[in-house]
């Protein structure tokens, strides 16, 4: 018999309280990403004689705008509207989504699928309360904020990231459940859903491939104009910390610039205020003093750079090639069954496959172009980014043509067009 005292019992934290703690942690981390650099800049005198409260309000409004909340700017003297700031640094938005995804994954790991609603309600309520409290506590005479949008938009972004993490953790049981439900459908309905899912994946592959091509072109362009980029850094003379902040800011907007490069490769081009850029040429105008913008091409001509318009076909070829391997083209099966002439049926099937993949990829591109641009509401910088409808339409055409080519060439990997060797006597 020993005199060892019993270990104290531990009481697990309730799931709803875990949701509150995790959501608030993500909110504070996100706020610190913006507030801490601004606080250092205020301490070093970057804001001159601006009160600390106004500097904090600027940080809060920057945090709101990074989610996509529009900021109505007004004149301090006359209270006349100046314009609407609406611009989402896609790199920063990705950080917010990943923070919310981490919350969803951690809470899903701590609970079961049937009890996931408890931490979910706690997390969403806590994050929404944090956003509402931030909007209530800060104010700036030059900025007018719609309270409903200021609370709703960040909450929606948090919910999307949270759902990504939580459902991703339970992906296996969800996949089995959805698969069981689909298997109970009729053959026609099951084929439709399999075809639609394969089509979405092919469109995603096309967009990812096009994004990679645009990123490579952007990297090459920056490398070719690195001297101009460093010259702007030297002219800004922002110091060590200021240069660091400018570099981080450019990294956060790099996905936006990659999206504009993608629009450039479609032929639609993009604009930064009065500066318009396209493969046919560049209309000069004022541009922000960001070093990365010094890499914008200014002397290109369509006669010399027409081949740039063919690069996106590679992403379409990749998508069509993959779609053939997926083996879920039930639309082509339907066409072959309805048209008795095989060459005609296959030709129609290939063309419709290209159209379907192109349209699906164009819809995804439309969403990317819509959130990659906006307005800076400063002088002539009232329009930033690519024309969404034109860029998405041209992108759909590029991907559609490339997908048809890739789908038609895909049988080559299976030896469908090899000549048969004559049999030996």
SEKERO-192243 format. One record per residue (C-alpha): x, y, z. Coordinates in steps of 0.001 Angstrom, whole numbers, plus 500000, padded with zeros to 6 digits. Example, Ala and Ser with C-alpha at 12.3 -4.5 7.8 and 13.67 -1.06 7.14 Angstrom:
BEGIN
512300495500507800513670498940507140
//
This chain:
BEGIN
500000500000500000501413503373498993500744506901500093500825508298496525498033510867496235495569510334493409496129512382490273493760515333489963490957514845487499491082516949484364487926518425482935487884518714479146487017522090477696483465522173476254483348522071472475481574525422472155484259527056474313486998525478472189485341527020469152485360530463470763489021530199471794490220528964468399488256531582466452489450534451468637493027533230468336492755533262464536491170536737464624493884538183466860496654536623464760495124538103461617494787541535463202498365541399464471499664540750460944498470544230460001498577546120463305502126545222464373503869546635461242501715549770461434502564550181465114506279549958464348505861552508461567504008554853463961506736554494466578509415555308464009507496558404462907506128557213459575502738558826460293504172562183461398501914563692464079498951561347463545497328560280466860497730556664467841493963556112467650493832557225464020496786554992463152494967552073464786491815552925462821493819552827459577495011549348460532491445548228461257490172549577457941493039547882456114492010544651457827488398545100456720489339545985453144491557542898452840488394540797453204486681542741450416484724545269452473484289548480450419485503551692452079483738554913451085486273557740451220485033561290451894486686564694452104487473565663455703486694569348455045483539569154452917482389565559453600481921565136449849482439561595448536485883561020447040485460557436445866485220553837447004488284551828447921487723548192447018490773546033446525491593542573447882495260541541448116494738537899447193497835536818449105496440538332452301492993536874451640494630533460451320496201533965454762492768534671456289491283531584454616494154529380455825493766530670459389490059529812459284490868526436457731493220525712460633490409526494463075488023524166461249490544521312461088491476521595464779487871521711465964486889518829463691489730516783465160488494517552468686484904516507467977482825513981466103480820514618462967477540514597464880478824517058467501480659519367465118477830521886465243478746522874468796482272524253468161481104525538464797478449527789466333480905528967468985483615529765466452481359531630464025479711533602466847483075534564468360484595535662465062481486537637464122481523539334467530485194540233467073484464541800463674481451543690465045483440544934468017486294546115465814483904548021463571482219549584466595485404550706468350487235552363465435486265555409463395487950557792460995486498561019459600487678560259456075486173556747455893482541555648455908481878551938456399478663550009455862478185548169459165476288545258457608478911544597454942481727545114457447480397542238459568478964539959456895481846539762454392484625538806456878482238536305458505481518534678455134485252534395454387485801532815457813482941530341457270484322529284453877487788528663455286486324526931458347484205524626456172487279523788454081489169522654457169486318520880458950484929519026455938488449518223454784489091516406458065485911514333457622486463513850453889486530510042454043483106509522455708481644512336453605483022510776450441481521507417451390478178509024452183478043510998448930479203507952446966476451505847448526473832508461447660475043508703444064475079504918443643471379504825444514470514507136441631469460505981438207472107505285435581471386508541433756471545510669436915474691508893438125476419509427434773475431513096434841476945513717438270480120511796437400480438513820434194479850517112436019482440516308438682485012515359436031484204518568434142484784520695437252488122519005437873489182519493434245488288523193434453490250523496437688493268521860436036492968524319433145492863527325435476495766525992437560497838525377434440497053528822433063497912530401436419501259528593436406501988529817432869501078533398433835503283533174436932506245531994434837505725534827432346505491537320435231508693535991436813510564536253433507509278539788432991510397540879436469513801539298435903514219541120432592513385544465434251515155543889437558517295546995437065514164549166436857512704547458439929515789548138442049515915551716440764512411552367442140513468550860445484516362553315445625514181556273444682511664555448447424514460555440450035512121553885452614514842552548454902515310548988456081511921548506457734510075550525455082511692548491452331510669545318454151507053546509454360507027547401450646508424543978449773505798542187451877503065544326450300504246543343446826504300539668447789500695539955448975499565541504445679501609539137443491498593536810442996496623539838441765499397540734439310499542537082438178495802537247437460496347540431435418499152538670433547496713535860432803494306538423431375497201539856429342497876536404427833494226536117426752494566539376424822492207541338427081495039543067428953494595545067432149494686548616433403496082550537436360494222553819436343495001555538433033497742553010432209496374550335429835498454547247428991497728544606426346499727542539423830498791545095421166500606547861423045500614549989426174498836553310426624501038555290429033499644556831432195500309557413435858501076554353437953501708553686441668505287553866442917505508550144443600508749548596442287506952545628440748504988547896438415508201549077436776508310545651435064505179546439433030505971546051429296505848549373427474507245548708423997505623545450422923503908545012419540501416542334418524503389541533415369506393540529417496504667538980420509501680537199418926503013533881420205502144534929423759498494534437422829499176530734422203500576529927425641497197529357427296496428526657424742498899524489426671496682524667429772493694523652427662495602520755426111496519519540429589492876519707430726491589517872427651494280515208427951493356514629431588489621514578430824490105511773428330492003509725430929489269510284433533486910508207431367483784510085432453482816511772429182479246510499429151478237513337426839480407511844424111478889508408424810475424509917424335476456511590421079478031508392419695474837506497420545472659509059418742474759509718415599475248506590413451478318507898411573481323507286413919483698509948412473480963512595412673479958511518416171483539511596417468484163515007415876481036516467417464481952514881420798485456516365420745484171519831419851481478519788422548484026518564425074486204521564424304483213523895424609482126522453427965485606522565429502486194526050428091482929527450429461483522525854432871487053527268433037485732530646431891483313530747434819486169530094437257488272532738435499485430535240435794485444534857439575489226535271439744489215538390437574486342539892439542488163539692442889491669540442441594490870544008440529488980546891442025489494550563442782492057552470444812489992555690444687493166557821444608493334560390441825493200558569438499493499555107440112489766554479440109489993551287438041492565548582438737492828545162437153491483543229434171488087543518432443486358540454433971483864539589431229486233540115428297489100538276429998486865535355431017485364535081427532488744535051425790490088532639428409487175530275427749487989530396424021491684529617424610490923526744426976488119525409424778490366525182421704493220523697423712490939521171425433489563519957422106493123519498420832494234517738424012491195515448424048491727514559420389495426513801420938494931511870424182494417508464422482498038508686421311499237507677424762497287504435424460498672503655421004495326504150419306496956505460416123499861503049415855500198501113412661499728497426413153502732495331412148502021492803409373501961489240410539504892487091409479504260484069407252
//
